[in-house]
Amino acid sequence: MFQRNVESQLNVWKNSTNRKPLILRGARQVGKTTLIQEFSKNYLFSIYLNLERREDKAMFDQFLDLPTLMDALRLKYRIPKESLSKTLLFIDEIQENPRAIAQLRYFYEEFPSIHVIAAGSLLEFALKDVKSFPVGRVEYLNLHPLNFKEYLLALNREDLLEELHKTPINEAAHGLLKSIFHEYALYGGMPEVLKHKVDGADIIELSKIYEGLWSTYESDIEKYSQSASERRIIRHVITTAPFYLDQRVTFE
């Protein structure tokens, strides 16, 4: 688990008197699940639902009204009714069930005491299937790959992070910071890659991880395209885009 800048925002949300269900947005593999599972340790009880699992997804189809759903979850996870205010409900991959997205408004209206976080990727594609989106009943937080400051923390270089905040930057630290930034630009900020890099892997050893991440994004095309033509176009863009990074592209 790497220290992320959004942790402070999660704590503000947790302690807010006007807290709404929180939707954590971000691409696949940027660390959303790991972040919230770590954050759940701040609660007495936690419920984790992954809507890519058939059993978890079915709960929102089986129990159509929120009180019944909450009773089912409370009994399944053995949570006393009076402890709901000390409970975090984490709904992961919420884009897999539009009904679950619509239910978020009722958590705010009927169960404001329970803390609810939902996470998903490419939610824009799922929202078109939501008949009653909870406008004004949810909050948003975006998570991205690790930035350079988070990268320094992951390397345990708090000393260099302190130098980075100085104006002007100390000349003695400037060269080293540039060197590490070039390294960061090469490795990127995806948590899985960085974990293996911190464990001692070099860029050559990480090639399989990069390929796996790339395959994950390619497989998403099948879920979010609406026709064979869209699939072919998006796959072509993903496959060929790296070869046009320094060229001007003309759309026709």
MARRODO-999304 format. One record per residue: residue in one letter; z negated, y negated, x of N, C-alpha, C, CB in turn; chain. Coordinates in pm, whole numbers, plus 50000, padded with zeros to 5 digits. Glycine has a CB too. Example, Ala and Ser with C-alpha at 12.3 -4.5 7.8 and 13.67 -1.06 7.14 Angstrom:
2
<"A",<49220,50569,51319>,<49220,50450,51230>,<49220,50330,51320>,<49095,50447,51131>,"A">
<"S",<49292,50225,51285>,<49286,50106,51367>,<49213,49997,51290>,<49428,50060,51408>,"A">
# end
This chain:
252
<"M",<50000,50120,50086>,<50000,50000,50000>,<50000,49877,50088>,<49877,49999,49904>,"A">
<"F",<50102,49792,50074>,<50110,49668,50150>,<50056,49553,50065>,<50255,49640,50195>,"A">
<"Q",<49998,49456,50131>,<49947,49339,50061>,<50065,49256,50010>,<49856,49254,50153>,"A">
<"R",<50063,49224,49879>,<50171,49150,49818>,<50120,49015,49768>,<50234,49230,49703>,"A">
<"N",<50206,48915,49774>,<50167,48780,49734>,<50131,48771,49586>,<50278,48683,49765>,"A">
<"V",<50192,48857,49503>,<50170,48848,49358>,<50032,48901,49317>,<50278,48924,49284>,"A">
<"E",<49957,48961,49410>,<49825,49013,49375>,<49734,48903,49323>,<49761,49079,49496>,"A">
<"S",<49744,48783,49380>,<49660,48672,49334>,<49697,48634,49191>,<49675,48550,49428>,"A">
<"Q",<49827,48643,49157>,<49871,48611,49021>,<49822,48717,48922>,<50024,48600,49016>,"A">
<"L",<49816,48842,48965>,<49762,48948,48879>,<49615,48924,48849>,<49782,49086,48945>,"A">
<"N",<49539,48878,48948>,<49397,48852,48927>,<49376,48734,48832>,<49328,48824,49060>,"A">
<"V",<49462,48632,48843>,<49454,48519,48750>,<49482,48567,48608>,<49553,48407,48790>,"A">
<"W",<49584,48652,48593>,<49618,48708,48461>,<49501,48789,48406>,<49744,48797,48470>,"A">
<"K",<49440,48871,48489>,<49329,48957,48446>,<49212,48876,48391>,<49281,49044,48562>,"A">
<"N",<49185,48762,48452>,<49068,48682,48415>,<49100,48573,48313>,<49007,48620,48538>,"A">
<"S",<49224,48566,48267>,<49265,48463,48173>,<49201,48485,48036>,<49417,48458,48161>,"A">
<"T",<49162,48376,47970>,<49105,48387,47835>,<49216,48396,47730>,<49013,48267,47806>,"A">
<"N",<49339,48363,47768>,<49452,48371,47675>,<49556,48469,47728>,<49515,48230,47653>,"A">
<"R",<49508,48583,47770>,<49592,48683,47835>,<49687,48749,47734>,<49506,48789,47904>,"A">
<"K",<49812,48763,47773>,<49911,48834,47693>,<49958,48956,47771>,<50031,48741,47658>,"A">
<"P",<50019,49055,47704>,<50078,49167,47779>,<50173,49114,47885>,<50153,49264,47683>,"A">
<"L",<50167,49174,48001>,<50244,49127,48117>,<50360,49223,48143>,<50154,49115,48243>,"A">
<"I",<50480,49167,48155>,<50598,49246,48192>,<50628,49218,48339>,<50722,49213,48101>,"A">
<"L",<50615,49321,48421>,<50645,49310,48564>,<50790,49351,48584>,<50548,49398,48651>,"A">
<"R",<50871,49254,48627>,<51013,49279,48643>,<51046,49294,48790>,<51095,49166,48580>,"A">
<"G",<51152,49367,48816>,<51196,49386,48954>,<51290,49505,48964>,<51076,49406,49047>,"A">
<"A",<51370,49506,49068>,<51464,49615,49090>,<51390,49745,49120>,<51561,49581,49203>,"A">
<"R",<51460,49854,49117>,<51400,49983,49151>,<51354,49982,49297>,<51499,50098,49126>,"A">
<"Q",<51244,50053,49320>,<51195,50082,49456>,<51140,49959,49529>,<51306,50141,49538>,"A">
<"V",<51105,49852,49457>,<51045,49737,49526>,<50892,49744,49525>,<51090,49607,49460>,"A">
<"G",<50835,49849,49464>,<50690,49869,49473>,<50613,49834,49347>,<50637,49789,49584>,"A">
<"K",<50679,49827,49231>,<50610,49788,49107>,<50500,49888,49071>,<50710,49777,48993>,"A">
<"T",<50536,50017,49070>,<50439,50120,49030>,<50321,50125,49125>,<50506,50257,49024>,"A">
<"T",<50348,50124,49254>,<50241,50130,49353>,<50147,50010,49340>,<50299,50136,49494>,"A">
<"L",<50205,49892,49319>,<50126,49771,49306>,<50029,49780,49189>,<50217,49650,49289>,"A">
<"I",<50078,49822,49071>,<49992,49825,48953>,<49893,49940,48959>,<50077,49835,48826>,"A">
<"Q",<49932,50052,49015>,<49836,50161,49030>,<49720,50121,49121>,<49906,50287,49084>,"A">
<"E",<49749,50045,49223>,<49643,49993,49310>,<49559,49890,49235>,<49703,49931,49439>,"A">
<"F",<49625,49805,49159>,<49555,49701,49082>,<49464,49764,48976>,<49656,49607,49015>,"A">
<"S",<49500,49880,48924>,<49422,49946,48819>,<49283,49987,48866>,<49496,50068,48768>,"A">
<"K",<49262,49990,48998>,<49130,50025,49052>,<49026,49917,49021>,<49140,50045,49203>,"A">
<"N",<49072,49801,48974>,<48979,49694,48934>,<48922,49717,48795>,<49050,49560,48939>,"A">
<"Y",<48963,49824,48728>,<48920,49850,48591>,<48833,49976,48586>,<49042,49866,48498>,"A">
<"L",<48748,49980,48483>,<48664,50097,48463>,<48748,50217,48419>,<48555,50068,48360>,"A">
<"F",<48848,50190,48333>,<48938,50295,48284>,<49083,50246,48300>,<48907,50331,48135>,"A">
<"S",<49174,50341,48314>,<49316,50306,48318>,<49396,50417,48253>,<49364,50281,48463>,"A">
<"I",<49506,50375,48188>,<49599,50469,48123>,<49735,50444,48185>,<49602,50450,47965>,"A">
<"Y",<49797,50550,48235>,<49929,50537,48296>,<50030,50617,48215>,<49928,50586,48443>,"A">
<"L",<50130,50546,48160>,<50238,50610,48086>,<50369,50582,48158>,<50244,50559,47939>,"A">
<"N",<50444,50685,48187>,<50576,50672,48248>,<50679,50716,48145>,<50589,50757,48382>,"A">
<"L",<50755,50622,48092>,<50844,50653,47981>,<50970,50728,48024>,<50883,50528,47910>,"A">
<"E",<50981,50759,48152>,<51085,50853,48195>,<51040,50997,48172>,<51121,50830,48343>,"A">
<"R",<50909,51014,48145>,<50857,51146,48110>,<50865,51163,47959>,<50710,51164,48160>,"A">
<"R",<50919,51274,47915>,<50945,51296,47773>,<50816,51286,47692>,<51009,51432,47752>,"A">
<"E",<50707,51343,47741>,<50581,51342,47666>,<50530,51201,47643>,<50476,51425,47740>,"A">
<"D",<50536,51117,47745>,<50487,50979,47732>,<50579,50897,47642>,<50476,50913,47871>,"A">
<"K",<50708,50914,47659>,<50804,50839,47577>,<50789,50874,47429>,<50947,50868,47622>,"A">
<"A",<50760,51001,47400>,<50751,51047,47262>,<50633,50987,47187>,<50742,51198,47259>,"A">
<"M",<50531,50942,47258>,<50413,50888,47191>,<50448,50765,47108>,<50305,50853,47293>,"A">
<"F",<50543,50684,47156>,<50580,50563,47082>,<50669,50596,46962>,<50653,50465,47175>,"A">
<"D",<50730,50714,46963>,<50811,50757,46848>,<50726,50835,46748>,<50929,50842,46895>,"A">
<"Q",<50623,50902,46799>,<50538,50984,46713>,<50437,50899,46635>,<50464,51089,46797>,"A">
<"F",<50378,50801,46703>,<50276,50715,46641>,<50337,50576,46621>,<50144,50707,46728>,"A">
<"L",<50383,50549,46501>,<50461,50428,46476>,<50375,50304,46460>,<50544,50447,46353>,"A">
<"D",<50248,50318,46418>,<50161,50201,46407>,<50066,50198,46527>,<50082,50202,46273>,"A">
<"L",<50037,50079,46574>,<49961,50063,46698>,<49819,50118,46691>,<49956,49917,46735>,"A">
<"P",<49743,50098,46582>,<49607,50156,46580>,<49605,50307,46600>,<49540,50123,46448>,"A">
<"T",<49700,50377,46539>,<49706,50523,46557>,<49742,50558,46700>,<49807,50585,46459>,"A">
<"L",<49839,50484,46757>,<49876,50508,46896>,<49758,50487,46988>,<49992,50416,46936>,"A">
<"M",<49682,50379,46967>,<49567,50352,47053>,<49459,50459,47037>,<49508,50214,47021>,"A">
<"D",<49438,50507,46915>,<49341,50616,46895>,<49384,50740,46971>,<49325,50648,46745>,"A">
<"A",<49514,50770,46967>,<49565,50888,47038>,<49546,50873,47189>,<49714,50909,47005>,"A">
<"L",<49575,50756,47243>,<49559,50732,47386>,<49412,50735,47426>,<49621,50598,47425>,"A">
<"R",<49328,50675,47344>,<49186,50669,47375>,<49124,50809,47377>,<49112,50581,47273>,"A">
<"L",<49163,50891,47281>,<49110,51028,47276>,<49166,51113,47390>,<49144,51092,47140>,"A">
<"K",<49293,51094,47421>,<49354,51173,47527>,<49290,51142,47662>,<49504,51147,47533>,"A">
<"Y",<49262,51014,47687>,<49207,50974,47816>,<49054,50959,47813>,<49270,50843,47860>,"A">
<"R",<48991,50997,47701>,<48845,50999,47687>,<48785,50862,47719>,<48785,51106,47780>,"A">
<"I",<48836,50761,47651>,<48789,50624,47671>,<48706,50583,47549>,<48908,50526,47695>,"A">
<"P",<48581,50544,47567>,<48500,50497,47453>,<48561,50374,47389>,<48357,50466,47498>,"A">
<"K",<48549,50363,47258>,<48610,50252,47186>,<48560,50117,47236>,<48583,50265,47037>,"A">
<"E",<48432,50111,47271>,<48373,49985,47317>,<48415,49948,47458>,<48223,49992,47309>,"A">
<"S",<48489,50036,47526>,<48531,50009,47665>,<48676,49966,47676>,<48508,50133,47749>,"A">
<"L",<48742,49937,47565>,<48883,49897,47570>,<48902,49769,47651>,<48938,49878,47429>,"A">
<"S",<48805,49679,47648>,<48817,49554,47723>,<48808,49577,47874>,<48709,49457,47679>,"A">
<"K",<48768,49697,47914>,<48759,49732,48056>,<48867,49832,48095>,<48620,49789,48089>,"A">
<"T",<48973,49834,48014>,<49079,49933,48031>,<49212,49865,48059>,<49090,50023,47906>,"A">
<"L",<49288,49921,48153>,<49424,49876,48180>,<49521,49982,48129>,<49446,49849,48332>,"A">
<"L",<49612,49939,48043>,<49721,50026,47998>,<49847,49986,48074>,<49743,50016,47842>,"A">
<"F",<49898,50078,48154>,<50018,50053,48234>,<50132,50137,48180>,<49993,50083,48385>,"A">
<"I",<50235,50069,48124>,<50352,50137,48068>,<50466,50119,48168>,<50390,50080,47925>,"A">
<"D",<50496,50224,48242>,<50599,50217,48345>,<50734,50260,48289>,<50560,50307,48465>,"A">
<"E",<50841,50205,48346>,<50979,50234,48302>,<50995,50210,48153>,<51016,50380,48336>,"A">
<"I",<50944,50096,48107>,<50943,50067,47963>,<51084,50049,47908>,<50860,49942,47935>,"A">
<"Q",<51181,50023,47994>,<51319,50006,47945>,<51374,50135,47883>,<51410,49962,48059>,"A">
<"E",<51307,50248,47903>,<51355,50375,47850>,<51328,50389,47700>,<51289,50490,47924>,"A">
<"N",<51245,50301,47642>,<51215,50312,47500>,<51204,50172,47438>,<51084,50391,47477>,"A">
<"P",<51310,50124,47372>,<51307,49991,47309>,<51191,49974,47211>,<51437,49965,47237>,"A">
<"R",<51148,50081,47146>,<51037,50071,47052>,<50909,50029,47125>,<51015,50206,46979>,"A">
<"A",<50891,50077,47246>,<50772,50041,47323>,<50774,49893,47359>,<50762,50126,47451>,"A">
<"I",<50892,49840,47388>,<50904,49697,47419>,<50865,49614,47297>,<51048,49662,47464>,"A">
<"A",<50914,49655,47180>,<50882,49583,47057>,<50733,49589,47025>,<50962,49639,46941>,"A">
<"Q",<50666,49699,47061>,<50524,49716,47032>,<50437,49618,47111>,<50481,49858,47062>,"A">
<"L",<50487,49560,47218>,<50405,49473,47302>,<50346,49356,47223>,<50488,49421,47418>,"A">
<"R",<50420,49304,47126>,<50370,49190,47048>,<50246,49228,46970>,<50479,49138,46953>,"A">
<"Y",<50237,49354,46927>,<50124,49396,46845>,<49999,49420,46930>,<50158,49522,46768>,"A">
<"F",<50019,49451,47058>,<49903,49457,47147>,<49837,49320,47153>,<49943,49504,47290>,"A">
<"Y",<49918,49216,47163>,<49865,49080,47170>,<49797,49039,47040>,<49977,48981,47204>,"A">
<"E",<49853,49080,46927>,<49801,49038,46797>,<49685,49124,46748>,<49913,49041,46695>,"A">
<"E",<49690,49256,46775>,<49591,49347,46717>,<49490,49400,46818>,<49662,49462,46654>,"A">
<"F",<49527,49409,46945>,<49435,49460,47047>,<49433,49366,47168>,<49476,49604,47091>,"A">
<"P",<49391,49240,47148>,<49394,49145,47259>,<49295,49179,47371>,<49365,49007,47208>,"A">
<"S",<49197,49265,47342>,<49096,49295,47444>,<49149,49387,47553>,<48975,49358,47378>,"A">
<"I",<49243,49476,47519>,<49294,49569,47620>,<49397,49498,47708>,<49356,49693,47553>,"A">
<"H",<49393,49528,47837>,<49485,49468,47933>,<49609,49556,47942>,<49417,49451,48074>,"A">
<"V",<49726,49498,47915>,<49850,49575,47909>,<49951,49520,48011>,<49911,49572,47766>,"A">
<"I",<50000,49607,48096>,<50108,49573,48188>,<50222,49671,48167>,<50058,49575,48338>,"A">
<"A",<50343,49618,48153>,<50464,49700,48143>,<50553,49669,48262>,<50538,49676,48008>,"A">
<"A",<50621,49769,48312>,<50711,49750,48425>,<50843,49817,48395>,<50650,49805,48556>,"A">
<"G",<50950,49757,48446>,<51081,49816,48425>,<51184,49748,48511>,<51121,49808,48280>,"A">
<"S",<51294,49814,48528>,<51406,49759,48605>,<51526,49741,48513>,<51442,49850,48725>,"A">
<"L",<51607,49641,48541>,<51726,49610,48460>,<51692,49600,48312>,<51833,49716,48482>,"A">
<"L",<51584,49528,48282>,<51539,49517,48144>,<51639,49446,48054>,<51408,49445,48139>,"A">
<"E",<51722,49360,48113>,<51819,49288,48032>,<51907,49383,47951>,<51906,49199,48120>,"A">
<"F",<51938,49499,48009>,<52025,49595,47940>,<51952,49664,47826>,<52076,49699,48039>,"A">
<"A",<51819,49677,47839>,<51741,49743,47734>,<51710,49647,47620>,<51611,49798,47792>,"A">
<"L",<51699,49517,47649>,<51657,49421,47548>,<51756,49410,47433>,<51637,49286,47611>,"A">
<"K",<51881,49440,47458>,<51982,49429,47352>,<51957,49530,47240>,<52124,49449,47409>,"A">
<"D",<51878,49635,47270>,<51849,49737,47169>,<51715,49712,47099>,<51848,49874,47234>,"A">
<"V",<51646,49602,47136>,<51516,49571,47075>,<51539,49479,46956>,<51420,49506,47179>,"A">
<"K",<51509,49525,46836>,<51536,49447,46716>,<51438,49331,46700>,<51530,49537,46594>,"A">
<"S",<51315,49350,46746>,<51214,49245,46731>,<51144,49225,46866>,<51111,49280,46619>,"A">
<"F",<51208,49148,46953>,<51149,49127,47085>,<51028,49034,47073>,<51254,49068,47183>,"A">
<"P",<50920,49063,47144>,<50797,48984,47131>,<50802,48848,47200>,<50681,49063,47186>,"A">
<"V",<50888,48760,47153>,<50900,48627,47212>,<50769,48551,47194>,<51018,48548,47147>,"A">
<"G",<50719,48493,47301>,<50594,48418,47295>,<50471,48505,47293>,<50594,48332,47177>,"A">
<"R",<50489,48637,47297>,<50374,48729,47292>,<50356,48804,47423>,<50391,48828,47177>,"A">
<"V",<50438,48774,47522>,<50429,48841,47652>,<50440,48738,47764>,<50538,48950,47666>,"A">
<"E",<50395,48778,47882>,<50412,48699,48004>,<50500,48778,48100>,<50275,48663,48069>,"A">
<"Y",<50555,48709,48200>,<50643,48774,48296>,<50594,48749,48439>,<50788,48724,48280>,"A">
<"L",<50618,48848,48523>,<50593,48834,48666>,<50701,48911,48739>,<50449,48886,48706>,"A">
<"N",<50761,48849,48840>,<50870,48913,48914>,<50821,48965,49049>,<50986,48815,48934>,"A">
<"L",<50864,49085,49083>,<50832,49143,49213>,<50962,49169,49289>,<50750,49274,49198>,"A">
<"H",<50967,49123,49412>,<51085,49138,49497>,<51049,49225,49618>,<51139,49000,49542>,"A">
<"P",<51146,49263,49699>,<51113,49327,49826>,<51022,49237,49909>,<51241,49362,49905>,"A">
<"L",<50954,49293,50007>,<50862,49215,50088>,<50934,49098,50156>,<50795,49304,50194>,"A">
<"N",<50875,48979,50148>,<50931,48866,50222>,<50877,48868,50365>,<50896,48731,50151>,"A">
<"F",<50916,48769,50444>,<50881,48771,50587>,<50730,48762,50609>,<50950,48657,50661>,"A">
<"K",<50663,48683,50527>,<50517,48671,50543>,<50448,48803,50511>,<50462,48559,50453>,"A">
<"E",<50494,48870,50405>,<50437,49001,50371>,<50471,49104,50479>,<50489,49048,50235>,"A">
<"Y",<50587,49090,50539>,<50628,49177,50649>,<50532,49164,50767>,<50771,49144,50693>,"A">
<"L",<50495,49041,50800>,<50400,49018,50909>,<50265,49082,50878>,<50383,48868,50936>,"A">
<"L",<50220,49070,50753>,<50093,49131,50714>,<50100,49283,50725>,<50055,49091,50571>,"A">
<"A",<50216,49340,50687>,<50232,49486,50696>,<50226,49533,50840>,<50366,49528,50633>,"A">
<"L",<50267,49447,50934>,<50262,49480,51076>,<50127,49447,51139>,<50372,49407,51151>,"A">
<"N",<50033,49401,51054>,<49900,49359,51102>,<49911,49243,51201>,<49827,49476,51167>,"A">
<"R",<50003,49152,51175>,<50018,49035,51260>,<49972,48908,51188>,<50164,49020,51305>,"A">
<"E",<49845,48912,51144>,<49786,48795,51080>,<49784,48676,51175>,<49644,48826,51032>,"A">
<"D",<49777,48704,51306>,<49776,48596,51404>,<49908,48519,51402>,<49750,48652,51545>,"A">
<"L",<50020,48592,51391>,<50150,48525,51386>,<50172,48455,51252>,<50262,48627,51411>,"A">
<"L",<50117,48511,51144>,<50128,48445,51015>,<50055,48311,51018>,<50071,48535,50904>,"A">
<"E",<49943,48307,51086>,<49870,48181,51100>,<49952,48080,51180>,<49734,48205,51169>,"A">
<"E",<50021,48127,51285>,<50106,48037,51364>,<50224,47987,51282>,<50156,48109,51490>,"A">
<"L",<50275,48073,51193>,<50391,48036,51111>,<50359,47919,51018>,<50437,48156,51029>,"A">
<"H",<50233,47907,50979>,<50191,47802,50887>,<50167,47668,50957>,<50066,47844,50815>,"A">
<"K",<50173,47667,51089>,<50151,47543,51162>,<50278,47459,51170>,<50099,47573,51302>,"A">
<"T",<50263,47328,51168>,<50376,47236,51183>,<50344,47136,51292>,<50407,47164,51048>,"A">
<"P",<50420,47134,51402>,<50529,47228,51432>,<50474,47362,51478>,<50623,47169,51540>,"A">
<"I",<50559,47465,51476>,<50517,47597,51522>,<50493,47592,51673>,<50624,47704,51487>,"A">
<"N",<50385,47655,51713>,<50351,47663,51855>,<50468,47721,51934>,<50223,47748,51875>,"A">
<"E",<50506,47655,52041>,<50621,47700,52121>,<50601,47841,52173>,<50645,47605,52237>,"A">
<"A",<50477,47876,52205>,<50449,48010,52259>,<50474,48118,52154>,<50304,48017,52308>,"A">
<"A",<50454,48085,52025>,<50472,48183,51918>,<50614,48182,51863>,<50373,48157,51805>,"A">
<"H",<50689,48074,51887>,<50818,48056,51823>,<50916,48168,51859>,<50877,47923,51862>,"A">
<"G",<50925,48199,51988>,<51019,48303,52033>,<50986,48439,51975>,<51019,48311,52184>,"A">
<"L",<50857,48472,51971>,<50816,48602,51917>,<50842,48610,51767>,<50667,48628,51946>,"A">
<"L",<50817,48501,51695>,<50844,48499,51552>,<50993,48516,51523>,<50793,48369,51491>,"A">
<"K",<51078,48452,51604>,<51223,48467,51587>,<51264,48611,51609>,<51299,48374,51683>,"A">
<"S",<51206,48673,51711>,<51240,48812,51741>,<51201,48905,51626>,<51171,48857,51870>,"A">
<"I",<51081,48885,51571>,<51035,48969,51461>,<51115,48940,51334>,<50884,48948,51436>,"A">
<"F",<51156,48813,51315>,<51238,48781,51198>,<51374,48851,51206>,<51257,48629,51186>,"A">
<"H",<51433,48856,51325>,<51560,48928,51340>,<51541,49076,51307>,<51616,48911,51484>,"A">
<"E",<51427,49131,51347>,<51394,49270,51315>,<51380,49287,51164>,<51263,49313,51386>,"A">
<"Y",<51312,49191,51099>,<51294,49194,50955>,<51429,49188,50883>,<51204,49078,50909>,"A">
<"A",<51519,49103,50932>,<51652,49092,50872>,<51729,49223,50883>,<51731,48978,50937>,"A">
<"L",<51703,49299,50988>,<51772,49426,51008>,<51712,49536,50920>,<51765,49467,51154>,"A">
<"Y",<51580,49546,50916>,<51515,49653,50841>,<51509,49624,50691>,<51374,49676,50893>,"A">
<"G",<51495,49497,50654>,<51480,49461,50514>,<51336,49476,50468>,<51570,49547,50428>,"A">
<"G",<51313,49449,50340>,<51177,49447,50288>,<51145,49553,50186>,<51150,49317,50230>,"A">
<"M",<51225,49660,50178>,<51196,49766,50083>,<51073,49845,50131>,<51318,49860,50066>,"A">
<"P",<50972,49864,50046>,<50846,49923,50089>,<50859,50061,50154>,<50755,49934,49972>,"A">
<"E",<50944,50147,50099>,<50955,50282,50157>,<51008,50277,50299>,<51046,50371,50071>,"A">
<"V",<51106,50190,50323>,<51160,50175,50458>,<51053,50122,50552>,<51282,50080,50457>,"A">
<"L",<50983,50020,50506>,<50881,49957,50591>,<50767,50052,50622>,<50827,49832,50524>,"A">
<"K",<50730,50138,50526>,<50623,50235,50549>,<50658,50324,50667>,<50597,50319,50423>,"A">
<"H",<50782,50376,50670>,<50822,50465,50779>,<50838,50388,50910>,<50953,50536,50743>,"A">
<"K",<50880,50263,50901>,<50891,50181,51021>,<50754,50157,51083>,<50959,50047,50989>,"A">
<"V",<50654,50127,50999>,<50517,50107,51048>,<50463,50235,51109>,<50425,50059,50934>,"A">
<"D",<50506,50350,51055>,<50461,50479,51108>,<50532,50517,51238>,<50484,50589,51005>,"A">
<"G",<50628,50434,51282>,<50690,50456,51412>,<50836,50495,51409>,<50617,50558,51482>,"A">
<"A",<50897,50506,51291>,<51038,50545,51285>,<51127,50429,51330>,<51075,50589,51142>,"A">
<"D",<51239,50461,51396>,<51333,50356,51435>,<51445,50347,51332>,<51391,50382,51578>,"A">
<"I",<51535,50254,51352>,<51638,50225,51252>,<51731,50345,51229>,<51721,50104,51295>,"A">
<"I",<51753,50426,51333>,<51839,50544,51318>,<51774,50648,51230>,<51872,50604,51456>,"A">
<"E",<51643,50668,51248>,<51571,50767,51169>,<51562,50728,51022>,<51432,50787,51225>,"A">
<"L",<51579,50599,50994>,<51563,50550,50857>,<51692,50560,50775>,<51516,50407,50860>,"A">
<"S",<51799,50607,50836>,<51929,50609,50767>,<51924,50690,50637>,<52037,50665,50859>,"A">
<"K",<51851,50802,50637>,<51844,50885,50517>,<51771,50812,50404>,<51773,51018,50547>,"A">
<"I",<51672,50730,50440>,<51599,50655,50337>,<51690,50548,50276>,<51472,50590,50396>,"A">
<"Y",<51765,50479,50362>,<51861,50380,50310>,<51963,50446,50218>,<51933,50309,50427>,"A">
<"E",<52012,50563,50257>,<52110,50634,50174>,<52049,50674,50040>,<52162,50759,50248>,"A">
<"G",<51922,50716,50043>,<51855,50754,49919>,<51837,50636,49825>,<51721,50815,49949>,"A">
<"L",<51799,50520,49881>,<51785,50400,49799>,<51918,50359,49738>,<51727,50284,49882>,"A">
<"W",<52022,50368,49820>,<52156,50331,49773>,<52201,50424,49660>,<52258,50335,49889>,"A">
<"S",<52172,50552,49675>,<52210,50649,49571>,<52136,50622,49441>,<52181,50793,49619>,"A">
<"T",<52010,50578,49451>,<51933,50545,49332>,<51998,50433,49254>,<51790,50506,49370>,"A">
<"Y",<52044,50330,49324>,<52109,50218,49257>,<52243,50261,49197>,<52130,50100,49354>,"A">
<"E",<52316,50345,49269>,<52443,50393,49215>,<52423,50475,49088>,<52517,50477,49321>,"A">
<"S",<52317,50556,49085>,<52294,50641,48967>,<52257,50559,48845>,<52184,50741,48996>,"A">
<"D",<52204,50438,48865>,<52170,50352,48752>,<52293,50306,48675>,<52092,50231,48801>,"A">
<"I",<52407,50307,48740>,<52530,50263,48674>,<52553,50344,48546>,<52650,50277,48769>,"A">
<"E",<52530,50473,48552>,<52556,50560,48439>,<52469,50522,48319>,<52533,50706,48477>,"A">
<"K",<52349,50468,48345>,<52257,50436,48237>,<52292,50305,48167>,<52115,50429,48290>,"A">
<"Y",<52342,50210,48243>,<52351,50074,48190>,<52493,50026,48162>,<52287,49980,48284>,"A">
<"S",<52592,50106,48196>,<52729,50069,48159>,<52759,50129,48021>,<52832,50119,48266>,"A">
<"Q",<52845,50061,47946>,<52871,50102,47808>,<53003,50175,47790>,<52870,49981,47719>,"A">
<"S",<53081,50185,47897>,<53209,50254,47885>,<53249,50307,48021>,<53318,50161,47827>,"A">
<"A",<53350,50394,48021>,<53401,50448,48147>,<53459,50338,48234>,<53507,50556,48119>,"A">
<"S",<53524,50239,48171>,<53582,50128,48248>,<53474,50049,48319>,<53661,50035,48156>,"A">
<"E",<53363,50021,48249>,<53253,49948,48312>,<53197,50028,48429>,<53142,49919,48209>,"A">
<"R",<53182,50159,48411>,<53128,50242,48519>,<53218,50234,48643>,<53115,50388,48473>,"A">
<"R",<53348,50242,48622>,<53441,50238,48735>,<53437,50102,48804>,<53583,50268,48688>,"A">
<"I",<53431,49995,48726>,<53430,49861,48784>,<53303,49837,48864>,<53444,49754,48674>,"A">
<"I",<53189,49869,48804>,<53062,49844,48873>,<53051,49932,48998>,<52942,49871,48779>,"A">
<"R",<53095,50058,48987>,<53089,50146,49104>,<53179,50092,49215>,<53131,50288,49066>,"A">
<"H",<53295,50038,49178>,<53386,49982,49277>,<53321,49861,49347>,<53520,49940,49211>,"A">
<"V",<53255,49775,49267>,<53189,49658,49325>,<53080,49699,49423>,<53129,49569,49214>,"A">
<"I",<52996,49795,49383>,<52887,49840,49469>,<52941,49903,49597>,<52798,49939,49394>,"A">
<"T",<53047,49979,49585>,<53102,50050,49701>,<53170,49957,49799>,<53200,50156,49655>,"A">
<"T",<53239,49857,49747>,<53322,49773,49835>,<53258,49640,49874>,<53453,49747,49769>,"A">
<"A",<53156,49596,49802>,<53097,49464,49826>,<53057,49440,49972>,<52976,49446,49738>,"A">
<"P",<52997,49538,50042>,<52957,49511,50181>,<53072,49471,50273>,<52889,49632,50237>,"A">
<"F",<53195,49510,50239>,<53309,49479,50326>,<53361,49338,50304>,<53420,49579,50302>,"A">
<"Y",<53305,49267,50205>,<53354,49132,50174>,<53246,49025,50196>,<53403,49127,50029>,"A">
<"L",<53142,49060,50270>,<53029,48968,50284>,<53068,48835,50348>,<52920,49033,50367>,"A">
<"D",<53162,48834,50438>,<53198,48710,50506>,<53334,48657,50461>,<53199,48730,50656>,"A">
<"Q",<53381,48702,50344>,<53512,48661,50296>,<53500,48588,50162>,<53603,48782,50282>,"A">
<"R",<53596,48502,50135>,<53604,48435,50005>,<53668,48530,49904>,<53684,48301,50015>,"A">
<"V",<53608,48542,49788>,<53658,48632,49685>,<53718,48551,49571>,<53545,48725,49633>,"A">
<"T",<53838,48584,49531>,<53905,48517,49420>,<53907,48610,49300>,<54050,48474,49460>,"A">
<"F",<53855,48564,49187>,<53853,48646,49066>,<53981,48620,48987>,<53727,48616,48980>,"A">
<"E",<54042,48725,48939>,<54166,48713,48861>,<54150,48791,48731>,<54290,48765,48943>,"A">
# end
